[in-house]
Amino acid sequence: MNPPINPNVEDDSQLIFATGECSLGQVLIAGISDGNSKTRVSYLALGDDRESLLIDLASAHSNRKRVETKSAFQAELASAIEFIEQPAEPLRLPVNLFGTDFQKQVWTELTQTEPGETVTYRELADRIGSPGSSRAVGAACGQNQIALAIPCHRAVRSDGKDSGFRWGLDRKRELLRREKIVSGASVEPANNQLHLAGFQTTPAESLSVARTTRTQP
């Protein structure tokens, strides 16, 4: 068995990445490759443009050589973009989680949620057997580096107020709106101001048609 890779230590492994476009802007997916085993996703981000995503990636993995790939991660990138456009099913990707045991508990529990569902930080704390740690749970969500596959956008405050999302609060709102539409829940009309953030909202009719098509035998 190969020893685990430490994301904060410089060695011969490389950080390979791929980028693509979607209606919410740009998508970047990355993972640490040691050349001996299949590379798992350790980073997935959304942003307004490719340049800003590359800057964030360099900041998060400053000790590693970053190599863009046209072969690896193409299937995972396509799956992420498909999920963004039509989030009918949870996004399942092979991932590497780098964090504390507590953070990994939070992130793993988030993967048990379904599109259209939200969970409060307090509920997450209870689910992982750590009642009273809702603030620490919120901090763990904020430290998540794998958007969508670790769906921290579904974590919300108990009082119903907007909570942060490292890839943009407007994106969080739009992701939740799309998931609710696809799951059959009623939603408020999309805020046209979202267009100012560099991405497009998807009409409810398009998402509803996709949901109807998927459920046909």
C-alpha positions, 0 to 999 in steps of 0.5 A: 500500500502506498503511503498517504500523500500530504498535501502540504509537503513538497515532494515528487508528486504533481498537482494535475488539473483541468478546467471547463466552462458552465453556466455558473462560470468556470470549473477547475478540478485537480488532484495530487498524482504520484504516478503510482495510483489513480489520481483522486479529486482533492480540489474542485472550485467554481469561479468567474474566470480561469485566471482567478481559479488558477491563482486560488489553486496556487495559493491552496497548493503552493508547494506543488508543481501544477500541471494542466492535463487534457486527459486526466479528470475529463470524465470527472469534469464532465460529471461536475458540469452535468451536475451543475446544469441538471442536478438530478442526482448527487455528484459522486466522484473519487475524492481525497479528503485532506483535513482534520478528523472532525472536518472529514466527519462533517464533509462525509456527512454532507455527502449523505444529503440529496439534491433539493435537501438542506441541512442546518449546521446544528443538524450536521453537528447532531448527525456526527455526534457532536451536538453544540458544535455548530460553529465548528461545523460551519467552519469545516464547511468553509474549509471544504475544497471540493465543491459540489461533490462535498455539497457544502452549499446545502448547509444553511443557518438555523435562522434561515439567513444566508450563510457563506459559500467560498465560491460565491453566495449567488452561486450557492443560491442558484445551485439550491434553486436548481436542485429544488426545481429538479427535486420537484419543490416550488421555488421563488423566481430567479433573481435577474441580478445573478447575471451580473455575477458572470453566470447564467440562471437556468429557467425553471422550465428547462430544469423541470423538463429534464426532471420529467425526462429522467423519471420516465421508464 
